[in-house]
Amino acid sequence: MKRLVYLVLVLAASTAAARAAPDVTGHWLGTMQRGSSALTVSFDFSPGQPERGAFTAGDLGAMDVPLAKLRVEPTIHWELVGDRTTTVFDGTLNGGTIRGTFHEDQSRGTFSLRRVSSSVTKPYVETNVRFANGAVTLAGTMLAPRAAGRYPAVVLTPGSGAEGRWASHFLADYVARHGVVALIYDKRGVGESTGDWRASTLADLADDARAAVHVLADRAGVDRRNVGYFGHSQGAYIAPLVARDNPDVRWIIAADGNVGPQYRQDLFRVGTSLRKRYTGDDLANAMTLYREFVDVARNGLPHTQFRADEARFKNAAWLDDLALPDDQNWIWSWYRQVGNFDNSAAWQSTGVPVLLVYGQRDEVVPVTESIDAIRALLVSRHNDPTVRIFASADHTLHIPPSAPDGWPHNAPGFPAILVDWIKAH
């Protein structure tokens, strides 16, 4: 009799626990609210023991970021671990809605999510791919709509620095959801790709992208009459090189790219930054020293005079802002390979349709000057590019937050313009 009572109690406790544990499986959409600022987010919760979760915020360029310490109990808890901070979420399920609070250090806010699907299956298939450019092997991911058919396609190339495929994952997800095959890949020397971008020329990086376009164009389910290239910043700079004498490229989308010798863009970037903090002799001296560094680096000149001039300003408030490298830094050899590179001739030979996209408040490249220069170079091919300038947007095509605790947002109309352009061609 005692054993029977014990079993009844165990079963009752198990039943109560099962009822207490909410089912959060599926795809959830909603907002995070902090003060007057709101951020559109989505979460995917996969079934299993333990459950797994992922966070996506298009305005932040975040895609499928894994959640940590996910617990599904009477209350729901998870953490989003970033490079510098951890955001902690606690919520309660009520029907098809999860509401709760989050905190990040001293910052606090609320969130509200609604389940839009009980499945986390995406409307596209992700396939890992590898392709070669000479001795370098590039690793990437192809996102293709699940439905049968032949689709337009785009290669989304990495930008400057050590950028992997994750940087373009959200854009790839966006276009794939709208019926466009996307290929993203790790820059050489990043992630699973071999080689070293720091020891490579811009022409090498363009050849990597050309190899990616070729792989994409040959893929089953791709309409090779509508295969193109999207590049942002450095990716936009090499865009005309990728398209030059390349029958696989039928159009170009170049976002926030400059034209002409590469070192000029560097001078513009540093000058814009310094003018925010310095004026008069401080600004003039800082720019003079940085120009000297650029000339020494791009031309492979001795460092003796440059170091002597640098020593004259060792107590200047602006010197640390220049972030001048020491004599053994890799930047010297890298700058010599890329500083004098000029993409003007490649733009002049471009005969495919071109969409130029810029943020109005870009502080990294000169917007009007770049647009005018590219237009002038395309005139000889009777090629009139389409231009879209996003008001109030920065170099990343984001609108900066209006409040200290706010979030940036994609410029209105971006990235929708990518799909519109691709399907129109």
SULWOWO-V229495 format. One record per residue. N is the residue number from 0. PSI is psi in degrees with one decimal (NA if undefined). NEAR is the number of other C-alpha atoms within 12 Angstrom. D_LAST is the distance of its C-alpha to the last C-alpha in Angstrom with 2 decimals. Layout:
BEGIN
n=[N N]
psi=[PSI PSI]
near=[NEAR NEAR]
d_last=[D_LAST D_LAST]
END
This chain:
BEGIN
n=[0 1 2 3 4 5 6 7 8 9 10 11 12 13 14 15 16 17 18 19 20 21 22 23 24 25 26 27 28 29 30 31 32 33 34 35 36 37 38 39 40 41 42 43 44 45 46 47 48 49 50 51 52 53 54 55 56 57 58 59 60 61 62 63 64 65 66 67 68 69 70 71 72 73 74 75 76 77 78 79 80 81 82 83 84 85 86 87 88 89 90 91 92 93 94 95 96 97 98 99 100 101 102 103 104 105 106 107 108 109 110 111 112 113 114 115 116 117 118 119 120 121 122 123 124 125 126 127 128 129 130 131 132 133 134 135 136 137 138 139 140 141 142 143 144 145 146 147 148 149 150 151 152 153 154 155 156 157 158 159 160 161 162 163 164 165 166 167 168 169 170 171 172 173 174 175 176 177 178 179 180 181 182 183 184 185 186 187 188 189 190 191 192 193 194 195 196 197 198 199 200 201 202 203 204 205 206 207 208 209 210 211 212 213 214 215 216 217 218 219 220 221 222 223 224 225 226 227 228 229 230 231 232 233 234 235 236 237 238 239 240 241 242 243 244 245 246 247 248 249 250 251 252 253 254 255 256 257 258 259 260 261 262 263 264 265 266 267 268 269 270 271 272 273 274 275 276 277 278 279 280 281 282 283 284 285 286 287 288 289 290 291 292 293 294 295 296 297 298 299 300 301 302 303 304 305 306 307 308 309 310 311 312 313 314 315 316 317 318 319 320 321 322 323 324 325 326 327 328 329 330 331 332 333 334 335 336 337 338 339 340 341 342 343 344 345 346 347 348 349 350 351 352 353 354 355 356 357 358 359 360 361 362 363 364 365 366 367 368 369 370 371 372 373 374 375 376 377 378 379 380 381 382 383 384 385 386 387 388 389 390 391 392 393 394 395 396 397 398 399 400 401 402 403 404 405 406 407 408 409 410 411 412 413 414 415 416 417 418 419 420 421 422 423 424]
psi=[-42.9 -39.8 -39.8 -44.1 -41.1 -44.9 -38.6 -43.4 -41.7 -45.7 -39.0 -41.8 -40.8 -41.7 -42.1 -40.6 -40.7 -39.6 -33.0 -28.5 111.6 151.4 110.0 8.2 133.2 -170.0 125.4 137.0 150.1 -155.6 151.6 133.9 126.5 109.1 -128.1 2.9 137.3 145.9 126.1 129.2 164.7 151.4 140.3 124.9 118.5 144.9 158.1 175.2 104.2 164.3 154.4 151.5 159.4 148.9 137.8 134.3 103.1 -35.9 -21.9 -3.1 17.7 134.4 119.5 45.4 122.9 142.3 150.2 152.4 41.6 124.0 128.5 98.6 -157.9 -32.0 158.9 132.3 138.7 166.2 144.0 107.5 118.1 -174.3 -34.5 -26.1 163.2 128.5 126.0 128.2 138.2 126.9 175.1 136.1 131.4 99.6 -122.9 25.8 139.7 123.9 147.3 -159.0 159.5 154.4 148.1 105.4 -120.5 -4.4 135.4 154.1 -173.9 161.2 154.7 127.6 147.6 140.2 121.0 -12.9 143.7 -1.4 147.9 8.7 128.5 157.3 14.9 163.1 132.5 126.7 127.5 137.4 157.7 140.7 163.4 147.3 96.0 -126.7 -5.8 132.6 124.2 137.0 135.2 -172.6 135.0 131.8 116.2 133.5 144.3 -35.3 144.0 147.5 179.8 124.1 151.3 161.0 155.0 139.8 128.0 109.4 155.6 156.0 -153.1 162.1 -165.3 76.3 127.9 -176.0 -24.7 -30.8 -25.9 6.7 -42.2 -43.2 -39.3 -42.5 -44.0 -49.4 -34.3 -35.8 -17.8 24.4 31.1 128.6 135.4 141.2 122.6 152.7 159.6 132.9 151.3 132.1 4.2 142.8 -123.6 5.4 143.1 179.3 -169.9 110.9 -26.0 -18.6 19.7 157.1 168.4 -30.4 -36.3 -44.4 -37.1 -38.5 -33.2 -45.3 -37.2 -40.5 -38.0 -42.7 -40.7 -42.7 -42.8 -43.7 -29.8 -0.4 139.0 139.8 1.8 131.9 98.8 -8.0 -9.0 59.6 132.2 -168.6 133.2 129.7 141.9 136.5 -114.3 -35.0 -33.7 -34.5 -39.1 -1.1 -48.8 -25.6 -35.1 -35.6 -21.2 123.7 37.8 98.6 -14.4 -22.8 116.0 -12.1 162.9 137.0 115.4 117.6 123.0 45.2 150.3 173.5 147.0 -169.9 133.9 -33.1 -25.8 -36.4 -36.5 -42.3 -40.1 -45.5 -48.8 -40.2 -42.4 -41.6 -43.9 -34.7 -16.4 -22.3 -22.2 155.8 176.6 -136.8 -35.8 -48.1 -44.5 -45.3 -40.0 -44.8 -35.4 -44.0 -38.1 -37.5 -37.7 -43.9 -46.7 -44.2 -41.5 -44.8 -47.1 -22.3 1.1 37.5 161.4 153.0 -4.4 -54.9 -37.7 -44.6 -35.6 -41.4 -36.5 -40.5 -28.7 -25.4 26.8 -23.0 5.3 140.2 -25.7 -8.6 -43.4 -29.2 -25.1 -22.0 49.5 134.2 155.0 173.2 -21.0 1.9 145.8 -19.7 -32.2 -49.8 -36.8 -44.2 -35.2 -29.6 -31.2 -21.6 -41.0 1.3 137.2 122.0 8.8 -45.9 -36.4 -41.9 -39.1 -25.1 1.3 121.8 -3.0 159.4 143.6 132.7 122.1 127.7 130.4 152.4 132.4 -34.6 34.2 126.0 9.4 -36.2 148.5 114.8 -62.0 -43.7 -41.1 -44.0 -47.1 -39.8 -43.5 -42.0 -45.2 -37.8 -29.8 -12.8 -39.8 -21.4 9.8 40.1 107.1 108.1 152.9 135.4 133.2 118.4 123.3 117.7 136.8 3.9 152.1 -164.5 -24.3 6.4 32.9 151.0 118.4 154.5 145.8 -13.7 153.3 -32.2 17.2 -177.3 152.6 161.5 145.3 140.7 136.3 125.5 -9.3 130.7 15.2 -30.7 -27.3 -49.1 -43.1 -45.2 -46.4 -45.0 -21.3 -14.4 NA]
near=[7 8 9 10 11 12 13 14 14 14 14 14 14 14 13 15 15 15 14 17 20 27 28 40 31 29 31 34 30 28 31 34 26 26 19 16 23 25 30 29 31 34 42 36 39 28 21 15 12 16 27 28 35 30 37 33 32 34 31 31 31 28 28 29 27 23 29 23 22 31 28 33 23 21 23 31 31 32 28 29 20 16 7 9 14 20 28 30 34 29 30 30 27 19 13 23 26 36 29 27 28 28 26 21 13 13 19 22 29 29 33 32 33 28 27 21 22 21 18 25 19 23 22 26 24 24 21 20 25 26 32 25 27 16 15 26 28 40 34 42 35 40 43 39 32 22 18 14 15 23 35 41 50 54 54 55 51 43 39 26 24 22 30 29 38 31 33 38 36 31 42 43 41 35 39 36 26 30 33 43 49 52 51 49 48 42 44 43 26 28 23 25 30 26 27 26 36 27 22 27 27 38 28 28 41 37 34 45 50 40 34 45 44 31 34 43 34 18 27 19 27 32 28 28 23 32 44 50 52 52 44 37 40 40 40 41 45 49 52 50 38 45 41 30 17 30 21 33 41 37 42 47 46 46 46 45 44 46 44 32 26 32 33 28 34 32 29 27 25 32 31 23 23 28 21 15 16 22 17 12 15 23 26 17 25 37 31 24 34 36 27 29 38 36 26 28 31 28 22 22 20 17 24 14 16 26 22 15 20 30 15 15 22 17 11 19 17 29 26 16 23 30 16 30 24 15 19 11 14 19 27 28 24 28 32 27 27 37 30 27 29 26 37 28 22 28 42 28 26 37 28 34 31 39 40 41 42 41 38 28 25 35 32 31 39 32 35 25 21 35 34 20 24 39 27 23 27 27 18 16 20 17 22 24 30 24 28 30 30 29 23 24 29 30 33 35 36 32 28 26 24 16 14 13 23 23 28 28 29 33 31 20 22 32 33 22 29 40 32 20 36 36 24 14 26]
d_last=[78.56 77.43 74.81 73.49 73.25 71.44 68.83 68.34 67.81 65.27 63.30 63.40 62.19 59.32 58.31 58.43 56.31 53.71 53.62 53.43 50.41 47.29 44.32 41.26 39.04 35.42 32.50 33.59 31.85 33.64 34.64 36.98 39.02 40.95 42.74 40.38 37.25 35.19 32.72 30.45 31.13 31.04 33.53 33.59 37.08 37.59 40.78 43.46 46.63 45.99 42.81 39.83 37.44 34.32 33.05 29.53 28.77 25.20 26.57 28.58 25.98 28.50 27.55 30.16 33.05 36.16 38.95 42.52 45.80 44.29 47.21 47.09 50.53 51.79 49.71 46.43 46.14 43.56 42.83 39.73 40.76 38.99 39.74 42.31 42.96 43.25 42.32 44.62 43.79 46.39 45.63 46.94 45.36 46.06 44.49 40.73 40.87 41.78 43.18 44.90 45.27 44.01 45.53 44.65 47.74 49.10 45.90 45.82 43.60 42.81 40.05 39.15 37.02 36.38 35.66 32.47 32.75 35.62 33.34 31.65 29.39 25.75 22.99 21.79 23.72 24.40 25.35 26.95 25.96 27.56 26.44 28.17 27.89 31.25 34.01 31.85 30.69 27.83 27.91 25.05 23.76 20.86 19.88 18.55 18.62 21.91 20.95 20.51 17.20 14.29 11.86 8.88 10.94 11.90 15.19 16.95 19.71 23.16 24.30 27.74 30.97 31.70 28.53 27.95 25.23 26.75 25.33 21.72 22.86 22.26 18.62 18.18 20.09 18.04 14.59 16.47 18.11 14.85 13.69 12.15 14.40 15.75 18.21 20.72 23.80 27.09 27.49 30.07 33.50 32.30 32.70 32.73 31.27 33.83 34.33 34.79 32.22 35.21 36.26 32.85 31.05 27.60 26.77 27.99 25.68 22.70 23.89 24.06 20.39 19.65 21.78 19.91 16.52 18.46 20.02 16.87 15.24 18.57 18.89 19.54 17.18 14.07 11.38 11.71 8.98 6.58 9.22 9.50 12.36 13.81 17.24 19.76 22.82 23.97 20.75 18.96 21.74 21.13 17.31 17.67 20.27 18.10 15.52 18.40 19.03 16.93 14.96 13.83 11.70 8.29 7.73 10.51 11.62 15.30 17.66 21.18 21.47 24.08 24.43 27.57 30.52 30.19 33.73 33.03 30.75 33.64 36.07 33.90 33.64 37.37 38.35 36.45 38.12 41.58 41.53 41.44 44.85 46.66 47.72 50.10 51.67 50.21 46.63 47.51 49.35 46.69 43.96 46.34 47.02 43.41 42.50 45.36 44.06 40.61 42.23 44.54 41.85 39.21 41.89 44.04 47.14 50.36 50.53 54.14 53.69 50.75 52.87 55.77 53.66 52.30 55.92 56.77 54.50 55.43 56.55 53.64 51.91 48.46 48.97 47.80 44.58 43.61 43.82 44.95 45.12 48.40 49.02 48.15 44.82 41.76 39.91 41.83 40.58 37.03 36.99 38.33 35.36 32.61 34.29 33.97 30.55 28.33 24.56 24.64 24.62 21.59 19.61 21.06 19.76 16.10 13.98 10.40 8.37 10.47 11.03 14.81 16.51 20.31 23.27 25.50 28.59 27.49 30.78 29.58 27.48 27.96 25.02 25.55 26.82 23.89 21.29 23.49 24.04 20.44 19.70 22.84 21.96 18.56 20.40 21.75 18.36 17.57 14.70 14.70 13.19 12.35 15.38 16.49 20.15 21.59 25.13 27.98 25.88 27.18 25.81 24.78 22.83 25.76 28.17 31.59 34.22 36.44 39.49 41.18 40.78 37.23 33.90 30.73 27.68 23.95 22.92 22.04 18.29 17.89 16.53 14.77 12.46 11.06 10.12 8.88 6.52 5.48 5.39 3.80 0.00]
END
